[in-house]
Amino acid sequence: MMKLGEAVNAAHHLAAVAPEEARAVGLDDMVDRWERELAVFYWRTVGPRGEKSHR
């Protein structure tokens, strides 16, 4: 999960520096997908066991 998080951060940085190039190669869509996957992974592994969990 950490490597994917690092990749997302790097992709955000690249998109900020070169937005037209990032869009041209589909980086925006890829980053959106990675963020969704990270959120789902987090929810499945950490979220349900958080402080406010009723499980």
N, C-alpha and C positions, 0 to 999 in steps of 0.2 A: 504494500500500500504506500509506503514511503517513496519508493521509486516513481510510482505513478503520480503522486503528489508533487514530486520534484519536476516531473515532466510537464505537468499542468502549469506550474509556476513559470518554468522556462518558456513554454508556449505563450503564456500571457505576456511575458516580457518581450518576446519576439514580435508578437502581434502589436504591442504598443510602439515598438521601434520601427517596424515595417508593416503597417496595416494592409497596404495594397497587396504586397507579396504574400502575406499570410492568408488573405482571402483568395488569392489566385490559386494557391495550392490546397485550399480546403482546410486550413489549420483551424479556422473558427469552428467548423462543424466537428472536427476531431476533438478539440478542447471541450466543447459542449458535451460530447459523448463521454469523455473521460471524467468530467465533473459529475455527470449523472451516475456513472459506474462507481466513483468514489463515494458518493452519497449513499447509494444502495449498499455498498460494502460496509460502510461505517454503520448504517442503521442495522444491518444484519449481525454485525459483530460487536459493536459497542453500544449503540443506541438503546436497545432493549434492556441492557443491564445498568443503565445510568441511574443516578440518584432518585429520579422521580418515577422509576419503573414500578409497575404494580405486579411484576412477575415474581 
